[in-house]
């Protein structure tokens, strides 16, 4: 009887009324896509303009894939010699590689080819730039903290892969500019002790420039590096979904919730529109602004070296470090001969050490900060950069160090455009290489602390109105406008950790490692501005209320 009742009350199976519905239902019954979409579509994402940098990077990469697919149909990655027979008259019948010839054909003889080349190049620059700005946002707001340390590492790997993709693509046309870039890389590889020359021979297929490098870079550029980037993007987005999105502090927001809008339909519609905005801007730039005019440089020839050559901006810091490195300091030479082998430190050190320091600190920083602060909690609410002054100062110092090396990559252009001595430019940049980050750290930390003090005063006393009134007993005061609860919460709703002294271990011994941690903790947190407490806010609010009443009475007496 029970089974008959259950069968009679069972719901009738869903029968789609259209062919599209039938096909969709067929797929859904076999892969369960509706459940996945339903769960994913309910994911809530907070709304803030700074979260868009990651989206710009993703959309730029999609545009890179589409434009790159178009270019692969016409590009021939061969270093075989040929004579150009295309429509660009100044290079007609000039001997060059097939790779350079096909690049010229794309630019002048393939319909839309030059436009697609420039879309691809501008998208590559935007991809690396948006990745870099996105990681700066993550660093300054503390979004790398537990449980997102591994996602921060994935972001660092993505940044390195983006640079690798850009460099391998930049070198493919085999023009004079890209060839000089490869010459620099060859010099760096050869400066590696013992294995350098063997590595160079293997990579270039013989003595530089060899006959195989373009084909090998082509495989890396269209196959291996994009595949790794796609893998890292999938891992990154998976972790974003698993860990839920971070959010900025505000009323009702805490580490246990996310205040925002669901992915579907709100963010799905916004993402689609934003993708076309990014694509439109890149298309406009590609149509209006020339980038990498390879026909002006000519084919690569190892014998001449053109002046004024700079790499794309994201590799510029390596070139700048090479330019800043002296070959001799007084009588001390940076090139030694050891056991019959030449050790060229004036190439090896600037090429590898600054980049090694930058990426080592980048990858290790989440664990360094967690060790110093002894904070192993999960964090889903972001910090305002001013409320973490030491971390913000470290970030600005590192960014300044990078920018000094980046500027040094154009030291010759700085000298010629501003009509100053190249030596003077180099000496000033060498000085800034060492003291620039220190000055940036000190100034940034002072500014962050000053902004914290300003926030504290505004939270306690309200916003300055500039209106001065005289009280009945003769005192002049400035009337302050009280803040609403939302703005006040933003100014007081943060943590201000105090330095943690050295803690003994289970044996009652304070180890040297713990003493070093305590010293770093003091350095991190001894300069701090504590947020206003509820008691201080209540007292200040009551005082401000009496001031407002007194000012109001004064206004009444003046009006009579």
PyMOL commands that set and color helices and strands:
alter all, ss='L'
color gray80, all
select helices_A, chain A and resi 2-9+19-31+33-41+49-72+89-91+98-108+113-141+149-170+176-190+196-204+213-243+263-288+294-296+313-324+345-373+385-387+389-408+411-418+422-461+485-492+512-525+534-559
alter helices_A, ss='H'
color red, helices_A
select strands_A, chain A and resi 44-45+81-83+95-97+261-262+328-329+332-333+335-338+341-344+463-470+476-481
alter strands_A, ss='S'
color yellow, strands_A
deselect
rebuild
show_as cartoon
